[in-house]
Amino acid sequence: MSDDNQTAEATQAQAYSAQANANTFRLTVVTPYQVFWDDPCGMLIFTAADGEMGIMANHTPMVAALYPGELRIRRNGQWSVAFVSNGYVQVESNYVIVVTNAAEWPEDIDLKRAQSTIDRGQERINKPDASEDDVKIGRHAVRRGQKRLEIAKKYAGRPQGPGNRQA
């Protein structure tokens, strides 16, 4: 990373710190297609390699691998829940960025597409000539599809998206 990029990131982190109170931090969730979330929040919970991790204001800087599952965001005393796919989470000076391949509110999850992902993943795993990589890719697809279905069913009738955030 160049010195100019580091300086720009440090300036951005300081600006976010200045606008955040002692109990909040700036959270940005990005996918290849959109900025999914870009607002202050009080807590973030996500699935990592060793289980769930929680982030609050003034957390120690870190980077963690993001696994498919729930992304729980607490803002103004209310929780919002979304599905996220694989990616990473970077924490710096009251600024957290989540970079993920996909992020969806439960009410936006296409159940047929999620089931199709599971079916295709299982087919890939069960091929007699499946390579080790095929099996890994198939398992990941199955996990993504299962987590999408799980989250969609768990929060059915409880909209989580913008303007509908509920505890």
N, C-alpha and C positions, 0 to 999 in steps of 0.2 A: 504494500500500500504506500502511495507517495505521501510526502510530508503535507502537500496541499490538501489531500483527501483527509488525512488525520486531523489537520487543523479545522477543516470544514465540519467534520463529525464532532470534534470537541466543541466548536462554537454552537452547533445545533443542540448538542446535549446540554450545554450550559443554558441555552435559551429555554429548552423544555424544563430544566430544573427550576429556573426562575419563575416560570408560570405555574408550576405544580406546587401544591401545598405539601406539607410534610407527610400527608397520607396518600398521595397519588403519584402516579408516574405516567409518562406518555407511552401509549401502546400503538404500534402500527402492525397490522397483519396484511401481508401482501401475497398475491398469487401471480402467476405469469400473466393473468388476464385482468386483474383489478386490485385496487387498494380496498380490502375487505373491511378494515377497521382502522381508524386513525383518530383517536380521542384519548383523553386521560382516563385512567381507571385506578381502582384501589387495590385490586388483586387479580392475578392471572394464575390459572391452574391448567396444566397440560400434561399429556402422556409422553414420557421419555423412555429410554431403554430399560431403566430400573424401576419403572412405575410412575406415579404422578409426582409432579414437581409444582411447587407454589412460589410465586414471585410477588413481593410487596415493594413498596417504595423503599429506596435506599438499599436495595439488594446488592450483594457483592457482584461485580462484573463476572460474567460467565458465558459460555456457549454450550448448548445442549442439543442433541439430536431430537427431533420431533417425530413421534410415532403416530400412526392413524388413531384417532379417538376424539374425545371431547376436548374442546377448548372452552374453559369457563372464565368469563370476564365479570368482575364485580365493579359496578359503577354506581355511585350515588345510592349505595345500600341495596342494589338489585343485581341479580345474576342474569347474564345472557349466556347461552350455550350454543356452540356451533360445532360442526364436524370439521376436522382438519385432517389432511393426508400427511405424508411424510415431508420432512423439511428440517429446519433448525430454528432455534430461539437464541437470540443474542441479547444479553443484558448489559447495559452501560449507563452509569450515572443518571438514574431515573428516566431512562429511555429503553424500551424493549421493542425489538423488532422480531416478528415471527414471519419467516419466509417458508411458504408451503406450496405444494403443487396444487392443492384444492382447499377451499374453505366454503362451507355452505351452512345456512341456517336450517334447522330441522324441517321447517315447513317447505323448504325449497328442494329437499332431497327427492329425487326420482326413484321410487321404490322398485320399479321394474328394471331400471338401469342398474341399481345396486344388486338386485338378485342376478341379473345377467352377468355382472362382474364376478360374483361368487361362482356361478356355473362355469364360466370360461376359465377361471382360475383352477377349479377342481378338474376340469378336463385336461388342462395343461399338466397338472400334478400327476394325474392318472395315466398319462400316455406311457405305453410300454418302453418307448425309447427316449423318455424325458431325461434331459441332462440335469446336472446339479443346478445350473443357472435357471433352467425351465422350472424346476421345482421351487426355487427361491422366489421367482417372479410370480408363479402361481399362488404360493402361500401369501405373498404380499397382496395380491389381488383379492384373495378370499378374505383376508383381514380387513382390507379397505371396505369391501362390500358389506361384511358383517357389521362393522362399526357404523356405517351409514344407516343400515336397517335398524340397528339397536338404538341409535340416537333419534331417528325419525319416529320410532314407535314409543320410546320413552317420553318424548316431548310432544306427542300427537295432541292437538287441541290446545297447546300452550305455545303460541307464536313467540319466537325468540328474536326475530329480525329487527331491523331499525324501526323505531316507533312502537314496537310490540314487546319490549323487554319486560320480562316478569321474573319474580324471585322463584 
